[in-house]
């Protein structure tokens, strides 16, 4: 197993709700990594409640990045999530560009040169539409930020807006999913993980069959992959954050991308199954109750 890594999470911090930083920090800390946080916004509660307060942390981010550069802090991995503006996207991109790693700290064999492993989750859309308050400028900013990613993890809706291919699409044939993935690859030149793809298959009798899966491309192995999963008709805030944290934890331990995705899907499905009877509205899953599962992927 690799030695402990310095992992920087750039995401929002909720006051109420187990999502974003509140979900990711304990998972990666439990796996033995040194986890650092740079909040893009402090949010009173998960947005599902309809009423919330958001404190934009752009000025704090600027000052913090300046201090960290002066102190020459290094990061082995950077994971980005929710951002509130195009300015934040530019700040994060510039910060990623400024970081370097000593070669001897990299034991995964998965990076190019001396830059940290970067994961970008372009949080901006779901259910076939952009989130309220997000327009073309934010989509363009997310596309620029995704260009820094070793692994980008859009859902199906986000993938369609990032590429401009059938914006708002929620389903696709094998050919359409491959096209979508290839267009995403053009953005970063690296790996792609579409986290909530729905593949449609036309049967001989002309009926349509649908399957839920994670569809991806591994640039390290130069191969496409699919990881099917059983769709559970429940909304669980923070599920994408749990998926990302487990996947990154696996990558940092030297696992291949498909293997890491399989672990993330397995863990997330088990967590939802074990909590479906007591999921509290909009709160998310109390991940600390499942240390054994989260420690091993």
C-alpha positions in Angstrom: 0.0 0.0 0.0 1.2 3.5 -0.7 2.2 5.8 2.1 -0.1 8.5 3.4 -1.0 11.1 0.8 -1.7 14.8 1.1 -5.2 15.2 -0.3 -6.8 18.6 -0.9 -10.6 18.8 -1.2 -12.0 21.9 -2.8 -15.8 21.9 -2.2 -18.5 23.5 -0.2 -18.9 23.0 3.5 -22.5 22.5 4.8 -23.5 23.5 8.3 -26.3 20.9 8.2 -26.2 17.8 6.1 -23.7 15.0 5.3 -22.6 16.1 1.8 -19.6 17.6 0.1 -16.7 18.2 2.6 -18.7 16.8 5.4 -19.0 13.4 3.6 -15.6 13.3 1.9 -13.2 14.3 4.7 -14.0 11.4 7.1 -13.9 8.8 4.3 -10.4 9.8 3.1 -9.1 10.4 6.6 -10.3 6.9 7.6 -8.2 5.5 4.8 -5.1 7.1 6.4 -4.6 10.1 4.3 -3.8 13.7 5.4 -6.9 15.5 4.2 -7.0 19.3 3.8 -10.0 21.5 2.9 -10.5 24.6 0.9 -14.2 25.6 1.1 -15.7 27.3 -1.9 -18.8 28.2 0.0 -20.2 27.7 3.5 -23.8 26.6 3.2 -26.3 26.6 6.0 -27.9 23.3 4.9 -28.3 21.1 1.8 -30.1 23.0 -1.0 -32.9 20.5 -1.2 -34.7 22.2 1.7 -35.5 25.2 -0.5 -34.3 27.8 2.0 -30.6 28.2 2.6 -27.8 30.7 3.2 -24.6 30.6 1.2 -21.4 32.5 2.1 -19.1 32.9 -0.9 -15.5 32.1 0.1 -13.7 33.4 -3.0 -11.7 36.0 -1.0 -10.7 33.4 1.6 -9.6 31.1 -1.2 -7.4 33.8 -2.8 -5.7 34.6 0.5 -5.4 31.0 1.5 -3.8 29.9 -1.8 -1.4 32.8 -1.5 -0.3 31.7 2.0 0.0 28.1 1.0 2.2 29.0 -2.0 4.5 31.0 0.3 4.7 28.1 2.7 5.4 25.8 -0.2 2.7 23.3 0.8 2.6 20.3 -1.6 -0.4 18.1 -2.5 -0.4 14.6 -3.9 -4.1 14.8 -4.9 -6.6 17.6 -5.5 -10.4 16.9 -5.8 -12.7 19.7 -6.8 -16.5 19.8 -6.4 -19.0 22.6 -6.1 -17.9 26.1 -7.1 -19.9 29.3 -7.1 -18.3 31.3 -9.9 -16.2 31.5 -12.9 -13.6 33.3 -10.8 -13.3 30.4 -8.5 -12.8 28.0 -11.4 -9.9 30.2 -12.7 -8.4 30.4 -9.2 -8.4 26.6 -8.8 -6.9 26.1 -12.2 -4.1 28.5 -11.5 -3.4 26.8 -8.2 -3.3 23.3 -9.7 -0.8 24.6 -12.3 1.4 26.0 -9.6 1.9 22.8 -7.7 4.7 20.3 -8.1 5.5 17.0 -6.4 8.8 15.4 -5.5 9.1 12.3 -7.7 9.8 10.0 -4.8 6.4 10.7 -3.2 4.6 9.3 -6.2 4.1 5.5 -5.8 0.9 5.0 -7.8 2.6 5.1 -11.2 -0.4 7.0 -12.5 0.7 10.6 -12.9 2.4 12.3 -15.8 5.4 14.4 -14.8 5.4 15.9 -11.3 1.8 17.2 -10.9 -0.7 16.0 -8.3 -3.5 13.5 -9.2 -6.5 15.7 -10.0 -10.1 14.8 -10.0 -12.8 17.3 -11.1 -16.5 16.7 -10.4 -18.2 19.4 -12.5 -21.2 19.9 -10.2 -23.7 22.0 -12.2 -26.6 19.9 -13.5 -28.8 16.9 -13.0 -32.1 15.5 -14.1 -31.6 16.9 -17.6 -31.2 20.6 -16.6 -28.7 23.0 -15.2 -29.0 24.0 -11.5 -30.7 27.3 -10.8 -28.4 30.2 -11.3 -26.0 28.4 -13.6 -25.7 29.7 -17.2 -23.4 29.3 -20.2 -20.5 31.2 -18.5 -20.4 28.7 -15.7 -20.5 25.8 -18.1 -17.6 27.3 -20.0 -15.7 27.8 -16.7 -16.3 24.2 -15.7 -15.0 23.0 -19.1 -11.8 24.9 -18.5 -11.4 23.5 -15.0 -12.1 20.0 -16.3 -9.1 20.4 -18.6 -6.8 20.0 -15.6 -8.4 16.7 -14.6 -6.7 13.3 -14.6 -10.2 12.0 -13.9 -13.4 13.9 -14.5 -16.6 12.6 -13.0 -19.7 14.2 -14.6 -23.1 12.7 -14.4 -25.0 12.2 -17.6 -26.5 15.6 -17.7 -23.3 17.4 -16.9 -21.5 15.4 -19.6 -24.0 16.6 -22.2 -23.6 20.2 -21.3 -19.8 20.1 -21.1 -19.7 18.6 -24.6 -22.7 20.4 -26.2 -23.9 17.0 -27.4 -27.7 16.8 -26.9 -27.7 19.1 -23.8 -30.0 17.7 -21.2 -29.9 14.1 -22.4 -30.3 11.5 -19.7 -30.0 8.3 -21.9 -28.0 7.1 -24.8 -27.1 4.1 -27.0 -23.7 2.4 -26.8 -22.6 4.6 -29.7 -23.9 7.8 -28.1 -22.2 7.0 -24.8 -18.9 6.3 -26.7 -19.3 9.6 -28.6 -20.0 11.5 -25.3 -17.0 10.0 -23.7 -14.7 10.8 -26.6 -15.8 14.4 -26.6 -15.1 14.6 -22.8 -11.7 13.1 -23.5 -11.0 16.0 -25.9 -11.3 18.4 -23.0 -8.6 16.9 -20.7 -6.9 14.2 -22.8 -7.2 11.9 -19.8 -9.7 9.7 -18.0 -13.5 10.1 -17.9 -16.1 8.6 -15.6 -19.7 9.3 -16.4 -21.3 8.4 -13.1 -25.0 7.9 -14.0 -25.3 6.7 -17.6 -28.4 5.0 -18.8 -27.7 2.8 -21.8 -30.6 2.1 -24.1 -30.7 -1.1 -26.2 -33.3 -1.8 -28.9 -34.4 -5.5 -28.8 -35.3 -7.5 -31.9 -39.0 -6.9 -31.2 -38.3 -3.1 -31.3 -38.9 -2.7 -27.5 -36.3 -0.7 -25.6 -34.3 -2.1 -22.7 -32.5 0.3 -20.4 -29.5 -0.4 -18.1 -27.9 1.8 -15.5 -24.1 1.9 -15.4 -21.0 3.9 -15.0 -19.4 4.5 -18.3 -15.8 5.5 -18.6 -12.4 5.6 -20.3 -9.1 4.8 -18.6 -6.3 6.8 -20.2 -3.6 4.9 -18.3 -4.7 1.6 -19.8 -6.2 3.2 -22.9 -9.5 1.3 -22.7 -13.2 1.9 -22.3 -15.1 0.3 -19.5 -18.6 -0.2 -18.1 -19.7 -0.9 -14.5 -23.4 -1.8 -14.3 -25.4 -1.2 -11.1 -28.9 -1.7 -9.9 -30.9 1.6 -9.9 -32.4 2.4 -6.5 -35.3 4.9 -6.8 -34.2 7.0 -3.8 -32.5 10.4 -3.6 -29.5 10.4 -1.3 -27.8 13.8 -0.9 -24.0 13.3 -0.9 -24.0 10.1 -2.8 -21.8 11.6 -5.5 -19.3 12.8 -2.9 -19.1 9.3 -1.3 -18.5 7.8 -4.7 -15.7 10.3 -5.5 -14.1 9.8 -2.1 -14.0 6.0 -2.3 -12.8 6.1 -5.9 -10.0 8.5 -5.1 -9.0 6.5 -2.1 -8.7 3.4 -4.2 -6.6 5.2 -6.9 -4.3 6.5 -4.2 -3.7 2.9 -3.1 -2.6 2.0 -6.6 -5.8 0.4 -7.9 -6.7 0.7 -11.6 -9.5 3.1 -12.5 -12.2 0.5 -13.3 -11.4 -1.4 -10.1 -11.7 1.9 -8.2 -15.0 2.6 -9.8 -16.3 -0.9 -9.0 -15.3 -0.4 -5.4 -17.1 3.0 -5.3 -20.3 1.6 -6.8 -20.2 -1.4 -4.4 -19.7 0.8 -1.4 -22.4 3.3 -2.4 -25.0 0.7 -3.2 -24.4 -1.1 0.2 -24.6 2.2 2.1 -27.9 3.1 0.4 -29.3 -0.4 1.1 -28.2 -0.4 4.7 -29.7 3.1 5.3 -32.8 3.1 3.1 -35.1 2.4 6.1 -33.8 5.4 8.1 -32.7 7.9 5.6 -33.6 11.3 7.0 -34.9 13.8 4.5 -32.1 15.6 2.7 -29.4 14.9 5.4 -27.4 12.3 3.6 -25.7 9.2 5.1 -23.8 9.4 8.4 -20.7 7.7 6.9 -18.9 7.4 10.3 -21.3 4.6 11.2 -19.8 2.4 8.4 -16.0 2.6 9.1 -15.3 -1.1 8.2 -17.0 -0.7 4.8 -15.4 2.6 4.0 -11.9 1.6 5.1 -11.5 -1.1 2.5 -13.6 -0.1 -0.4 
